[in-house]
Amino acid sequence: MFELTDEQKEIRKLARDFAKNEIIPVAAEYDQKAEIPWPVIQKAFGIGLWNLNIPEKYDGQGLDHFTEALVYEELAYGCLGVFGAFGGNSLALTPLLISGTDEQKDRFLPAFVESARLAAFALTEPNAGSDASAISTRARKVGNEYILDGSKCFITHGGIADLHIVFASTDKSRGIKGLTAFLVPAGTPGLSMGKKEDKMGDRASHIAEVLLEDVRVPVANRLGNEGEGFKIAMRTLDVTRPAIAAAAVGVAQRAVDEAVSYAKQRVQFGKPIAEHQAIQFMLADMVMAVMASRALVWQAAAKIDSGRVDSMLSATAKCVASDTAMKVTVECLQIFGGYGYMKEYPMEKLVRDAKITQIYEGTNQIQRQIVANLLLK
Ligand SMILES: Cc1cc2nc3c(=O)[nH]c(=O)nc-3n(C[C@H](O)[C@H](O)[C@H](O)COP(=O)(O)OP(=O)(O)OC[C@H]3O[C@@H](n4cnc5c(N)ncnc54)[C@H](O)[C@@H]3O)c2cc1C
């Protein structure tokens, strides 16, 4: 049984009010413009809803994963694309937080709390999506430097971040065991933004190609040892998947709330459609699925906070919550009938947004593969 502390209730309320007052009113505009919502990020920074996972030692918020999940559900309730900036940063800073040396943290983290800045986690490549062993970005050690060459795609904050965490191969013959992670600060010559993607949903979040040509970083910018990159990436995703799952719960809860309110006021056959049992059962099934997903998210996040990261639980939370978000948003659109299909109403955006939660941070096929592998081990 999870009982929220007063502090957790307070920050959840802060995030809920922020979503209501600052995100929902501008969500459609940023969805249409497909732009990063900088004014929203600046306001979030101002009230302490940014840099949630940076430890207090570095003047960050230092939230545990459970509390972070509470906040992310609320932000994504407002708009998944806006949440993308928050979640993208949290994802990108996690490798530094879990594998960086004190010297690396001292060097890179303070800038993130001085002002609202972006970080990027650059793993995916055109020919290496689910299969990280196919990564072809290379890192050659020359003297006291590594020289990186290659390209990444679909990178949240790609090319515009203040810090890119780049996963490259230092030994191609070793596959995933030859991957190494590097900290590449903005302004490093040779790193540039390629094509910015025009997405179906999640449109307030920026994703783009990252081009790396003769990018030189000092050995001191290597995260962990050579060959530890894949391990760092997987440990990162174990920790961040519950955050994506929390966001998926936010999207699903929003869809249910919109559908409940619509069903109460839409009259057909002489009574509100909410009085038709078929609609009532749809709503009941959906809210049950959302509650079950939330319970899984809370359990997965609490497990991480207990110091016993559980890959199976993190993958399960991500998979169940995102499948729920997809199913629930589509069903809620159905409750809106033809109006649900119109851009004037909130449902079509929620359907477009929900879809990405089944794809990023590992597709749900990959989550099932993780669960099956652990189950059969
Ligand atoms: C909006 C958005 C944001 C993103 N942000 C980032 C980011 O910040 N950093 C980053 O590094 N990446 C990011 N990505 C990339 C994302 O993580 C990948 O798209 C995802 O991992 C899948 O890779 P892929 O697109 O190449 O698909 P593929 O790997 O080519 O998969 C295609 C299909 O085959 C299935 N499949 C593949 N292998 C198997 C298998 N072994 N068994 C069963 N089915 C399989 C997949 O599930 C999928 O359905 C982002 C993507 C998007 C769309």
The ligand as an SDF file (V2000), in Angstrom:
LIG
                    3D

 53 58  0  0  0  0  0  0  0  0999 V2000
    9.8250   10.7090  -30.6590 C   0  0  0  0  0  0  0  0  0  0  0  0
   11.0310    9.8510  -30.5000 C   0  0  0  0  0  0  0  0  0  0  0  0
   12.0020   10.1860  -29.5540 C   0  0  0  0  0  0  0  0  0  0  0  0
   13.1480    9.4240  -29.4400 C   0  0  0  0  0  0  0  0  0  0  0  0
   14.1480    9.8310  -28.5820 N   0  0  0  0  0  0  0  0  0  0  0  0
   15.3290    9.1540  -28.5700 C   0  0  0  0  0  0  0  0  0  0  0  0
   16.4350    9.6410  -27.8040 C   0  0  0  0  0  0  0  0  0  0  0  0
   16.3540   10.6610  -27.1190 O   0  0  0  0  0  0  0  0  0  0  0  0
   17.5990    8.9400  -27.8590 N   0  0  0  0  0  0  0  0  0  0  0  0
   17.7490    7.8190  -28.6090 C   0  0  0  0  0  0  0  0  0  0  0  0
   18.8370    7.2560  -28.6220 O   0  0  0  0  0  0  0  0  0  0  0  0
   16.7090    7.3200  -29.3510 N   0  0  0  0  0  0  0  0  0  0  0  0
   15.5130    7.9700  -29.3490 C   0  0  0  0  0  0  0  0  0  0  0  0
   14.4690    7.5100  -30.1140 N   0  0  0  0  0  0  0  0  0  0  0  0
   14.6270    6.2820  -30.8860 C   0  0  0  0  0  0  0  0  0  0  0  0
   13.7980    5.1360  -30.3560 C   0  0  0  0  0  0  0  0  0  0  0  0
   14.2980    4.6960  -29.1130 O   0  0  0  0  0  0  0  0  0  0  0  0
   13.7890    4.0470  -31.4380 C   0  0  0  0  0  0  0  0  0  0  0  0
   12.9600    4.5300  -32.4790 O   0  0  0  0  0  0  0  0  0  0  0  0
   13.3310    2.7150  -30.9340 C   0  0  0  0  0  0  0  0  0  0  0  0
   14.2460    2.1800  -30.0390 O   0  0  0  0  0  0  0  0  0  0  0  0
   13.1030    1.6990  -32.0800 C   0  0  0  0  0  0  0  0  0  0  0  0
   14.1360    1.6980  -33.0000 O   0  0  0  0  0  0  0  0  0  0  0  0
   13.7820    1.8100  -34.5500 P   0  0  0  0  0  0  0  0  0  0  0  0
   12.9110    2.9970  -34.7270 O   0  0  0  0  0  0  0  0  0  0  0  0
   15.0430    1.7920  -35.3260 O   0  0  0  0  0  0  0  0  0  0  0  0
   12.9350    0.5300  -34.8680 O   0  0  0  0  0  0  0  0  0  0  0  0
   13.4880   -0.9390  -35.2270 P   0  0  0  0  0  0  0  0  0  0  0  0
   14.4700   -1.3840  -34.2270 O   0  0  0  0  0  0  0  0  0  0  0  0
   13.8970   -0.9350  -36.6580 O   0  0  0  0  0  0  0  0  0  0  0  0
   12.1740   -1.8030  -35.0680 O   0  0  0  0  0  0  0  0  0  0  0  0
   11.1620   -1.8820  -36.0870 C   0  0  0  0  0  0  0  0  0  0  0  0
   10.0890   -2.8330  -35.5640 C   0  0  0  0  0  0  0  0  0  0  0  0
   10.6600   -4.1450  -35.3840 O   0  0  0  0  0  0  0  0  0  0  0  0
   10.4700   -4.5580  -34.0350 C   0  0  0  0  0  0  0  0  0  0  0  0
   11.6290   -5.3330  -33.6100 N   0  0  0  0  0  0  0  0  0  0  0  0
   12.9420   -5.0180  -33.7170 C   0  0  0  0  0  0  0  0  0  0  0  0
   13.7050   -5.9770  -33.2100 N   0  0  0  0  0  0  0  0  0  0  0  0
   12.8720   -6.9390  -32.7550 C   0  0  0  0  0  0  0  0  0  0  0  0
   13.0560   -8.1910  -32.1060 C   0  0  0  0  0  0  0  0  0  0  0  0
   14.2660   -8.6400  -31.7740 N   0  0  0  0  0  0  0  0  0  0  0  0
   11.9610   -8.9190  -31.7910 N   0  0  0  0  0  0  0  0  0  0  0  0
   10.7210   -8.4650  -32.0840 C   0  0  0  0  0  0  0  0  0  0  0  0
   10.4770   -7.2910  -32.6900 N   0  0  0  0  0  0  0  0  0  0  0  0
   11.5510   -6.5380  -33.0300 C   0  0  0  0  0  0  0  0  0  0  0  0
   10.3170   -3.2800  -33.2320 C   0  0  0  0  0  0  0  0  0  0  0  0
    9.6220   -3.5000  -32.0240 O   0  0  0  0  0  0  0  0  0  0  0  0
    9.5310   -2.4230  -34.2140 C   0  0  0  0  0  0  0  0  0  0  0  0
    8.1700   -2.7600  -34.1390 O   0  0  0  0  0  0  0  0  0  0  0  0
   13.3120    8.2630  -30.2420 C   0  0  0  0  0  0  0  0  0  0  0  0
   12.3240    7.9090  -31.1720 C   0  0  0  0  0  0  0  0  0  0  0  0
   11.2140    8.6960  -31.3230 C   0  0  0  0  0  0  0  0  0  0  0  0
   10.2150    8.3170  -32.3900 C   0  0  0  0  0  0  0  0  0  0  0  0
  1  2  1  0
  2  3  1  0
  2 52  2  0
  3  4  2  0
  4  5  1  0
  4 50  1  0
  5  6  2  0
  6  7  1  0
  6 13  1  0
  7  8  2  0
  7  9  1  0
  9 10  1  0
 10 11  2  0
 10 12  1  0
 12 13  2  0
 13 14  1  0
 14 15  1  0
 14 50  1  0
 15 16  1  0
 16 17  1  0
 16 18  1  0
 18 19  1  0
 18 20  1  0
 20 21  1  0
 20 22  1  0
 22 23  1  0
 23 24  1  0
 24 25  2  0
 24 26  1  0
 24 27  1  0
 27 28  1  0
 28 29  2  0
 28 30  1  0
 28 31  1  0
 31 32  1  0
 32 33  1  0
 33 34  1  0
 33 48  1  0
 34 35  1  0
 35 36  1  0
 35 46  1  0
 36 37  1  0
 36 45  1  0
 37 38  2  0
 38 39  1  0
 39 40  1  0
 39 45  2  0
 40 41  1  0
 40 42  2  0
 42 43  1  0
 43 44  2  0
 44 45  1  0
 46 47  1  0
 46 48  1  0
 48 49  1  0
 50 51  2  0
 51 52  1  0
 52 53  1  0
M  END
$$$$
